[in-house]
């Protein structure tokens, strides 16, 4: 079991169902553009107007949603940067590993008790997701 908490402000959940990476705080962006009005996003509960803008981060163009309950990293964004995902078990803890094209493990995202994988975001640094040149 991981010692990460989903309520931690800097925790991002790896989300296979999300079409976009969504950050709830401007500190995760290199730059952010705020919309005049909120845009809607489809959720399991229907359409919700929570997207206030978009911006640039080290690995993708995430959406800005300060009303979001959690930061989400889209599997689609990880894969679009040519990284591979694979699960592994180490010392009784399951991890979702991001791997380079050469299959080097770049980062291990621990699994929470909920079954979700998380990443502790460091401002403007996600070593395994930075855009490949």
C-alpha positions as CSV (number, residue, x, y, z in Angstrom):
1,X,0.0,0.0,0.0
2,X,1.3,3.5,-0.9
3,X,1.7,6.3,1.6
4,X,0.3,8.8,-0.9
5,X,-3.0,10.4,-0.2
6,X,-5.5,11.4,-2.8
7,X,-6.4,14.4,-0.8
8,X,-2.8,15.8,-1.1
9,X,-2.9,18.8,-3.3
10,X,0.1,17.8,-5.3
11,X,-1.1,14.2,-6.1
12,X,-2.1,13.5,-9.7
13,X,-4.1,10.4,-10.5
14,X,-3.2,8.5,-13.7
15,X,-6.6,8.2,-15.5
16,X,-7.2,5.8,-18.4
17,X,-10.6,7.2,-19.0
18,X,-9.7,10.9,-19.2
19,X,-9.2,12.4,-22.6
20,X,-7.2,15.3,-21.3
21,X,-4.9,16.0,-18.4
22,X,-6.6,18.3,-15.9
23,X,-4.8,20.4,-13.3
24,X,-6.6,22.3,-10.6
25,X,-3.9,24.8,-9.7
26,X,-2.0,27.3,-11.9
27,X,1.3,26.4,-10.3
28,X,1.5,23.2,-12.4
29,X,1.5,25.2,-15.7
30,X,4.4,26.9,-17.5
31,X,1.7,29.3,-18.9
32,X,-2.1,29.3,-18.7
33,X,-4.8,31.0,-20.7
34,X,-8.0,31.7,-18.9
35,X,-11.3,31.6,-20.8
36,X,-14.0,34.3,-20.5
37,X,-16.5,31.7,-19.3
38,X,-16.3,28.1,-18.1
39,X,-16.3,25.3,-20.6
40,X,-18.1,22.0,-19.9
41,X,-16.5,18.6,-19.6
42,X,-18.3,15.2,-19.7
43,X,-18.1,13.3,-16.4
44,X,-19.8,10.1,-15.1
45,X,-22.5,12.5,-13.7
46,X,-23.1,14.4,-16.9
47,X,-21.8,17.7,-18.3
48,X,-20.2,20.1,-15.8
49,X,-18.9,23.6,-16.5
50,X,-15.5,23.5,-14.7
51,X,-12.8,24.1,-17.3
52,X,-11.7,27.7,-17.0
53,X,-8.7,27.5,-19.4
54,X,-5.8,25.6,-20.8
55,X,-2.1,26.0,-20.8
56,X,1.3,24.5,-21.3
57,X,3.1,22.1,-19.0
58,X,6.3,20.1,-19.4
59,X,4.6,17.2,-21.2
60,X,1.2,18.3,-22.6
61,X,-1.4,21.0,-22.9
62,X,-3.5,20.4,-19.8
63,X,-6.9,21.9,-19.0
64,X,-7.2,24.3,-16.0
65,X,-10.0,23.5,-13.6
66,X,-9.7,25.0,-10.1
67,X,-13.1,23.4,-9.2
68,X,-11.8,19.9,-10.0
69,X,-11.5,17.6,-7.0
70,X,-8.2,16.0,-8.2
71,X,-5.4,16.5,-10.7
72,X,-5.6,13.9,-13.5
73,X,-2.9,12.7,-15.9
74,X,-4.4,11.2,-19.0
75,X,-3.0,7.9,-20.3
76,X,-3.5,9.4,-23.7
77,X,-1.1,12.2,-23.0
78,X,1.5,9.8,-21.6
79,X,1.3,7.6,-24.7
80,X,1.3,10.6,-27.1
81,X,4.8,11.4,-25.8
82,X,5.9,7.9,-26.8
83,X,6.0,6.5,-23.2
84,X,4.9,3.0,-22.4
85,X,2.9,1.9,-19.4
86,X,3.3,-1.4,-17.6
87,X,2.4,-2.7,-14.1
88,X,4.9,-4.3,-11.8
89,X,5.0,-5.5,-8.2
90,X,7.9,-4.5,-6.0
91,X,8.1,-5.3,-2.2
92,X,4.3,-6.1,-2.2
93,X,3.3,-2.8,-3.7
94,X,1.9,-2.6,-7.2
95,X,3.2,0.2,-9.5
96,X,2.3,1.6,-12.9
97,X,5.6,2.2,-14.5
98,X,6.3,4.7,-17.3
99,X,9.0,3.4,-19.6
100,X,11.0,5.0,-22.4
101,X,11.0,3.6,-25.9
102,X,14.0,1.6,-24.9
103,X,12.1,0.1,-22.0
104,X,14.0,1.9,-19.2
105,X,11.8,2.6,-16.2
106,X,11.4,6.3,-15.9
107,X,9.0,6.5,-13.0
108,X,6.9,4.3,-10.8
109,X,3.4,5.4,-9.8
110,X,2.3,3.5,-6.7
111,X,-1.2,2.0,-6.5
112,X,-3.5,3.4,-3.8
113,X,-5.9,1.3,-1.8
114,X,-8.6,2.5,-4.2
115,X,-6.8,0.7,-7.1
116,X,-5.8,4.0,-8.7
117,X,-2.2,5.0,-9.5
118,X,-0.9,8.3,-8.3
119,X,2.0,10.6,-9.0
120,X,3.4,13.3,-6.6
121,X,3.7,16.3,-8.8
122,X,6.7,18.5,-8.4
123,X,6.1,22.0,-9.8
124,X,7.1,22.2,-13.5
125,X,8.8,18.8,-13.2
126,X,7.5,15.4,-14.2
127,X,10.7,13.7,-15.2
128,X,9.1,10.9,-17.2
129,X,6.6,13.0,-19.1
130,X,8.8,15.9,-20.4
131,X,8.4,16.2,-24.1
132,X,10.8,14.1,-26.2
133,X,12.9,16.1,-28.6
